[in-house]
Amino acid sequence: MTLIATRPGPGPARPYRFPSVVRRAVAGGQVVAAHLPGQNLAVALLLLDAGAEREPVGKEGLGGVLAKALEEGTAQRDAAAYALAVEGLGTELVTALDWDSFQVSVQVPVDRLGAAVELLAEAVRTPRLDPADVVRVRDDEATALRMDWANPGPRADAALRADLFGAENRWGRPMYGDPESVAGLDVEDVRVFHSEWFIRPGTLVVAGDLDRVDLDALGAAAFAGTGGGPVDRAGPIDVRLREGRRIILVDRPGSVQSTLRLGHPSPHRAHPDHVPMTLAGTVLGGAFTSRLNHLIREVRGYTYGIRGDFASSRRLGRFAVSSGVQTAVTAPALTEAVGEISRTQSGGVTEEELAVARSWRAGQLSVELQSPRAIAAALATLVVHDLPDDYHARLREALLAADVDQVSAAAATHLHPESLTLVVEGDAAVIRDELAATGLGEIVES
Amino acid sequence: MPDSGYPWPIETTRLDNGLRVVVSEDRTAPAVAVNLWYDVGSRHEPQGQTGFAHLFEHLMFEGSVNVAKTEHMKLIQGAGGSLNATTNPDRTNYFETVPAEHLELALWLEADRMGGLVPALTQETLDNQRDVVKNERRQRYENVPYGDAWLRLLPLLYPPGHPYHHATIGSMADLNAADLATFQAFHRTYYAPDNAVLTVVGDTSAAEVFALAEKYFGGIPARGDIPAAPDGRTVPATGRPVAETVTADVPAPRVYVAHRTHPFGSPGYDVITVLAAVLGSGRGSRLYQRLADGERIAQPDLVGAYGVDLAHAPAPLIATVTARPGVGAQRLADGLHAVMDELATVPVTPSELDRAKALLSTAWWRQMSTVDGRADTLSRYATQFGDPARAAERLPAWLAVTAEQIAEAAAEVLAADDRVTLTYLAEEKP
């Protein structure tokens, strides 16, 4: 054999550095920037306290409709002229929404960043919101959601969220709303939401070669004409675990796969167990080499993939597992997934597994945090969760220092296999009896 | 305007066994991207063996002589790395990005599966990964609305026997028939150093990589005489439009229009790339302005046009629109056809052209903004055009495209009588 049999060890570790962070108050708002010397591309991202959490109950999807309406013309130009101006710089206006924030960003060659931020601000601060346009955008959004909800997944996700957090709460409903909630929005809802949340300055995040960027000018453009200060954000929500498991069956006649969504509530983002909990989730369902993927994909061949993790926002969190499995093996796949969650909860993790999880998570920081887009997202995390400039370096240390006892304790404390909600979206007529026979929990038809 | 799309150093060598090695040093971040292109894809698959190149890609993660089953993933992730592989009609690529101190590990793993896969390949592994691939087919193509559009378009675009006639995912029947001996032969035939390019980009030097490549890959024998895929460069125009209508469980009518254009890397395809951006990228594109915003017959988020960057035959240009509620498929198709036809008759304006080029510039620099994006690009140009440095030519070539060239290209390859139209109709709900 001509191959070298001995696996090489690592060379000397190279120091990890997050780019240097600059924070500056400009024109009534905050600028948070990272220096990426030599990078041709730059990203500017305006972060507003206008996440899904700010939408009133019954008005889910408001932020999404407003995001689209921003591009339907501004005080200065109509929609077609705006599109040509923005895209003529080589960017599109990218909007994103999560529970904690609303984000609008541009990505351009660095010499065009100033012009791009001016256009971004023009859309965010001075959109026309012409009633006819808003109505059309709303209808398009409702249609787009109907299209999306024709795919497997969204209905199962909604059923899980409602069961975990209660459909009477905003956070118990889909983050982007559903086709009906969006169809029910009116022009006034959109205009009020804009005036309430889109005129406050917010934070401008910049990632790029700061030697070629004028942060003060960018801030002045982003915050021109803004007013009002930050609004208090409510504290973490105490969510009850359910007593006993249940299966929620979402019918999808003729489906060749069953979509699985398993979950229960978990702690919010600032919980002190964040790091060991993340690692426990990684061992169980995070990496390709996770226990769940190994068992359900590699050993059993039931699926193309299965993942599980803890996710959290400022106010709450959830543990969830998701997969698509062949219809014929729905019941055994569900039983085995619950079994693996139970084993991890009761037995904890091994040093060998944890070694992989911890160095993977730590190494991912240097591997993934390269592009201006990725660095901007990391800066946004600092802002939303009030974290220090050296957070990513500290996180790396914390990940590498976590030991088996801590991570096993986090698994024992924060995994609740007996309180899982098991959502199955599939061909109910084919799988109902088998699911009942598993004895995993009572079946509720969604 | 930049005169180069690749302003980083590139150094190359070739080992005695034919393995081409490409290195691009960049010390900005403590990470390295390792990327291998094997010059084998679904275009090499004979009839009855569709999906084999892709299934083989899965087998490459299941162990080799010195690497236990599943250990590859574990070692890369355990080193903090990201990894994956993809297969398309042209080629198969394998890549990982790792913290720089683990470069040697990544090269050892790649060498072991290049030179030592066959002895470790078992029937059990094949059966298991066959199931995984069949699940992938269900998840990506069968269980989602419009998921089989690509599978339907290819045979409409390329005649039987053409290397792009069948889709890379293959057929369930062929996958079921796959036997171990065929896969052992597949590896011996194509997974050879003289059929591959190894690229490393990031926190390392050419000298270090060349030495490590010699150490780990140098002992793997050359295969020599690697069989070529069928030649597909000439696809005779049929002179008649092809249309297929599918009634399926979809939420709204959708139309795809596709044409055979030019191979990726040719001057003609550069024109098609810019043309596709004019036609279908962003809110300023013709499809958006005409059909989503103007006539309002198309859903705004589902309008698009793109070239599929295939290099060994005239590559497809695909445009697609989805109907707004109340709009019929015929009206939608007529609208799409009209916009396509006008590419030859209504000149592209300077602002349309600038917009398209600006979007393409950003897309190019986004690909270049990570070490893994750069590594894959260099592997592509080394494999398909014999020289990684030719990557630098692509962006300037796009920026040099003129409105006249776009009109000429539209007249030449987007003619209505050589067009493929695929229409989805929503089935009546009981």
Interface residues (C-beta under 8 A of the other chain):
Chain A: M1 T2 L3 I4 A5 R7 P8 G9 P10 G11 P12 A13 R14 P15 Y16 P37 G38 Q39 N40 L41 K68 E71 A79 A80 A83 L84 V86 E87 G88 L89 G90 T91 E92 Q107 V108 P109 R136 D139 D140 T143 A144 R146 M147 A150 N151 P152 G254 S255 V256 Q257 A287 F288 T289 H294 R297 E298 V299 G301 Y302 T303 Y304 G324 V325 Q326 A355 V356 S359 W360 R361 A362 G363 Q364 S366 V367 E368 L369 Q370 S371 P372 R373
Chain B: T28 A29 P30 A31 V65 N66 T70 M73 K74 L75 Q77 G78 A79 G80 G81 S82 T97 V98 P99 A100 E101 H102 L103 E104 L105 W108 A111 D112 G115 G116 D127 N128 D131 V132 N135 E136 R138 Q139 R140 E142 N143 V144 P145 D203 K215 Y216 G219 I220 P221 D249 V250 P251 A252 S281 G282 R283 G284 Y288 Q289 D293 R296 Q299 P300 D301 L302 T322 R324 P325 S351 D354 R355 A358 L359 L360 S361 T362 W365 R366 M368 S369 T370 V371
